Amino acid sequence: MKDPRRFFLTIGLAALLSVIVVIFVENDTARLISTVITTMFSVWFINRKRWKENGRGQ
């Protein structure tokens, strides 16, 4: 990881989105699904630049 600030910023963004979802969503299944989606988005956001350098992600 070349830029740790970017990593922590992404984690913070994902945590914030998760908190917002937990506040607004009462259903446990929807909460679980949205948490998974948020986590996947965070992983994609972190790895996007590295994938571009390797020529895999656009």
LUMTOR-846108 format. One record per residue (C-alpha): residue number from 0; residue in one letter; y, z, x. Coordinates in nm, 2 decimals, always signed. Layout:
LUMTOR-846108
<resi->NUM | resn->A | c2->Y | c3->Z | c1->X>
...
end
This chain:
LUMTOR-846108
<resi->0 | resn->M | c2->+0.00 | c3->+0.00 | c1->+0.00>
<resi->1 | resn->K | c2->+0.32 | c3->-0.12 | c1->+0.17>
<resi->2 | resn->D | c2->+0.56 | c3->+0.03 | c1->-0.07>
<resi->3 | resn->P | c2->+0.46 | c3->+0.37 | c1->-0.20>
<resi->4 | resn->R | c2->+0.78 | c3->+0.40 | c1->-0.42>
<resi->5 | resn->R | c2->+0.66 | c3->+0.10 | c1->-0.62>
<resi->6 | resn->F | c2->+0.32 | c3->+0.26 | c1->-0.67>
<resi->7 | resn->F | c2->+0.46 | c3->+0.59 | c1->-0.79>
<resi->8 | resn->L | c2->+0.71 | c3->+0.41 | c1->-1.01>
<resi->9 | resn->T | c2->+0.43 | c3->+0.22 | c1->-1.18>
<resi->10 | resn->I | c2->+0.23 | c3->+0.54 | c1->-1.23>
<resi->11 | resn->G | c2->+0.53 | c3->+0.71 | c1->-1.38>
<resi->12 | resn->L | c2->+0.59 | c3->+0.42 | c1->-1.61>
<resi->13 | resn->A | c2->+0.23 | c3->+0.43 | c1->-1.73>
<resi->14 | resn->A | c2->+0.25 | c3->+0.80 | c1->-1.78>
<resi->15 | resn->L | c2->+0.57 | c3->+0.76 | c1->-1.98>
<resi->16 | resn->L | c2->+0.41 | c3->+0.49 | c1->-2.20>
<resi->17 | resn->S | c2->+0.10 | c3->+0.71 | c1->-2.25>
<resi->18 | resn->V | c2->+0.32 | c3->+1.01 | c1->-2.36>
<resi->19 | resn->I | c2->+0.51 | c3->+0.79 | c1->-2.60>
<resi->20 | resn->V | c2->+0.18 | c3->+0.66 | c1->-2.75>
<resi->21 | resn->V | c2->+0.04 | c3->+1.01 | c1->-2.78>
<resi->22 | resn->I | c2->+0.36 | c3->+1.13 | c1->-2.97>
<resi->23 | resn->F | c2->+0.36 | c3->+0.84 | c1->-3.21>
<resi->24 | resn->V | c2->-0.01 | c3->+0.77 | c1->-3.26>
<resi->25 | resn->E | c2->-0.21 | c3->+1.03 | c1->-3.45>
<resi->26 | resn->N | c2->-0.54 | c3->+0.85 | c1->-3.46>
<resi->27 | resn->D | c2->-0.77 | c3->+0.94 | c1->-3.17>
<resi->28 | resn->T | c2->-0.93 | c3->+0.59 | c1->-3.14>
<resi->29 | resn->A | c2->-0.60 | c3->+0.41 | c1->-3.13>
<resi->30 | resn->R | c2->-0.48 | c3->+0.66 | c1->-2.87>
<resi->31 | resn->L | c2->-0.78 | c3->+0.60 | c1->-2.65>
<resi->32 | resn->I | c2->-0.75 | c3->+0.22 | c1->-2.68>
<resi->33 | resn->S | c2->-0.38 | c3->+0.23 | c1->-2.60>
<resi->34 | resn->T | c2->-0.44 | c3->+0.45 | c1->-2.30>
<resi->35 | resn->V | c2->-0.70 | c3->+0.21 | c1->-2.17>
<resi->36 | resn->I | c2->-0.46 | c3->-0.09 | c1->-2.22>
<resi->37 | resn->T | c2->-0.18 | c3->+0.11 | c1->-2.04>
<resi->38 | resn->T | c2->-0.40 | c3->+0.19 | c1->-1.75>
<resi->39 | resn->M | c2->-0.52 | c3->-0.18 | c1->-1.72>
<resi->40 | resn->F | c2->-0.16 | c3->-0.29 | c1->-1.73>
<resi->41 | resn->S | c2->-0.06 | c3->-0.05 | c1->-1.46>
<resi->42 | resn->V | c2->-0.34 | c3->-0.16 | c1->-1.23>
<resi->43 | resn->W | c2->-0.25 | c3->-0.53 | c1->-1.29>
<resi->44 | resn->F | c2->+0.12 | c3->-0.45 | c1->-1.22>
<resi->45 | resn->I | c2->+0.04 | c3->-0.27 | c1->-0.89>
<resi->46 | resn->N | c2->-0.20 | c3->-0.54 | c1->-0.77>
<resi->47 | resn->R | c2->-0.01 | c3->-0.84 | c1->-0.89>
<resi->48 | resn->K | c2->+0.19 | c3->-0.89 | c1->-0.56>
<resi->49 | resn->R | c2->-0.13 | c3->-0.84 | c1->-0.34>
<resi->50 | resn->W | c2->-0.31 | c3->-1.10 | c1->-0.55>
<resi->51 | resn->K | c2->-0.03 | c3->-1.35 | c1->-0.52>
<resi->52 | resn->E | c2->-0.04 | c3->-1.31 | c1->-0.14>
<resi->53 | resn->N | c2->-0.42 | c3->-1.38 | c1->-0.15>
<resi->54 | resn->G | c2->-0.36 | c3->-1.67 | c1->-0.38>
<resi->55 | resn->R | c2->-0.57 | c3->-1.53 | c1->-0.67>
<resi->56 | resn->G | c2->-0.31 | c3->-1.42 | c1->-0.93>
<resi->57 | resn->Q | c2->-0.02 | c3->-1.62 | c1->-1.08>
end
